[in-house]
Amino acid sequence: EWGQGFQVDYTSGFTAGTVGFGLDAIALLGVRLDSGGGTNGATATSYGGTVFPSKSNGNAVNDFSSLGVTAKAKISQTELRYGTLMPKLPVISYNDGRLLPQTFEGGQITSNEIKDLTLIGGQIEHVKGRNSSNNEQLSISGANNPVTGEFSNKFRYAGADYKVTKDLLLQYYYGNLEDFYKQHFLGLVHNWSIGPGVLKSDLRYFN
């Protein structure tokens, strides 16, 4: 398959006052240049091809697009976001390995009130695939058959990044996809200056 992707990002500042408000947006467009039935990997039980959504006859659509909007509010060093999210965290990370990136729908709060400590928590309710214009409920590989699969609309997560020193970062994150799994993550990142370079240690433990 052959296509061209377009992405436009808009990021606002915050209004003046004790509580600042803002709005972000992302517009996505995928245009098919070459594809056809039998070449795009679509089957009767799949969401579509690997790059483009599919029509009922199995052929890839000519184009697909989506618009995501995120409302945000900030008080002191704490920010609340609700709408389209693209988190990149140890327990949930959007995938941009195709023509257009994956996006999520939900809410997230990030706090930097305490020096060297970042606290993050949120709930994801829907996901928009890399080859889709539609929001879908959440699932895991092997259970996400659109006809007979099982789905959830709640992925809750929380975590903390603590900068012990300028060279040492400690992390803990928790993720829970309702009816599927619970996950714990511990991380340690250390940078050790050696001569003109840096030796980086990145240790990760998942349960």
Secondary structure, 3 states (H helix, E strand, C coil): CEEEEEEEEEECCCCCCCEEEEEEEEEEEEEEEECCCCCCCCCCCCCECCCCEECCCCCECCEEEEEEEEEEEEECCEEEEEEEECCECCCCECCCCCCCCCEEEEEEEEECCCCCEEEEEEEEEEEECCCCCCEECECCCCCCCCCCCCCECCEEEEEEEEEEECCEEEEEEEEEECCCEEEEEEEEEEEEEECCEEEEEEEEEEC
